[in-house]
Amino acid sequence: MLGLERGLVKLEPYNDKWSKLFDEERELLSSQLKELIIAIEHVGSTSIEGLFAKPIIDIAIGVSSLDVIIKLKEKIKALGYVEVPVSMDGKHVFARYKEKKITHFLHVIIYNHNLWIDQIFFRDYLRSAPDAKIEYIKLKEELANKYPNDIVSYTNEKKKFVDNILKRAKELQ
């Protein structure tokens, strides 16, 4: 099942359908936004086979500049997404809901700048490092049990692990 109520932390085992759902969404986004975007990538835990994840598809959309986001906003909203307030420079986030549950997050980021690179490096490192993936699963399960109704604390406590993985991934480049 896809979707989770806002603010909740509930992990599910990896589901092969997540990549198919991403492919469907990528086709829709590509057809509607193609002249404004550079790349679309499946990111986040649902993009990593074998990883437990919140059942929400995270999609990174790479754009040439933040000016493009102004043009994108109305088109993204017309596709059923709503903008989510984010306190991070260089990133705009949109969510799609179905029956009061978030099913998709769009992370609109400048292509090949730091935030974009971090998303891709993190995903690719965990895809290729089974030990790190197992370590991340254990951490996520522990934090999901500790913060089932507090997505902010859950996310903040994962930050040290994420930063460590990014450091390892960049050392391999």
Order of alpha helices (4+ residues) and beta strands (2+ residues): beta-alpha-beta-beta-alpha-beta-beta-beta-alpha-alpha-alpha
